[in-house]
């Protein structure tokens, strides 16, 4: 999270703070919500019935075009 200068349509400079948001994806199970906004980025995932082996992915975006992602492998026995 960082502060940045934004130039309004009137040419004035405003200091704004990024508000990254998270999109959540999974190959199995369910999330309580599929979208979260900083600083409340946590979501709850309910695992599918065993056996399961798959991936959970979070895509993080800011509102200026930045993007990153992270994936974790999950095994339910």
N, C-alpha and C positions, 0 to 999 in steps of 0.2 A: 504494500500500500504506500503510495507516495502522493505528495502534493504536486500540482502542475498549474501552469498558467493557461487560462482559456480566454480567447479574444471573442467578445460578444459581437453580434451583428452591427452594433453601434461603434465598434472599435475599442471598447473599454476592456481592460485586462482584469480578469477575476482569478483569484487563486481557488482552485477546487481540489478536492481529495478524491482519489480513485475509489470506486466502489466495486471491487471484483465480485463476480457471481460464479456459482458452481453448478454444473449440470451433472447429474448422476446417472450412470448406466450400469446394467448388470446382465449377465447371461442367465441368471436364475435367481429366484427369490424376489422380494419386493422391497421398495423403499417407502417410508411414510410420506415423503415428498421427493420429487425428482429434481428440485431446484432449490438452491439456498443462496443467501446474500450475506456477504461479509458484514459484521463480524460473527453472524450466526450461521456458520458454515456446516455445522454438524447435521447429519441426517441419521435416521435409524433404518437399518437393513434387517429384514427377516429372512433367514436362510430357508432354502427349499428343503424338502424331505431328503434324507440321506438315501443313497450316496449322491453326491454332487461335486463336480470339479468345474470351476469356471472363473471368470474374471469380473472384477468390479472396476469401473473406470470413472474418474472425475475429470471433467473438462473445466478449466478455470479461464474465465474471460474478463477483461476489463472493458470499459465502454469507449476505449480509444483504439480498438483493433488488436490489442494484445491477447495472446492465447497460450495456454500450456495444458498439459494433461498428465495424469498419473494413473497407472493400472496396478492392481494387486491380484494375485492368484489366490483363490479361496478353495479349500477342500473341506467338505462336510462328510464325516464318516458315520 
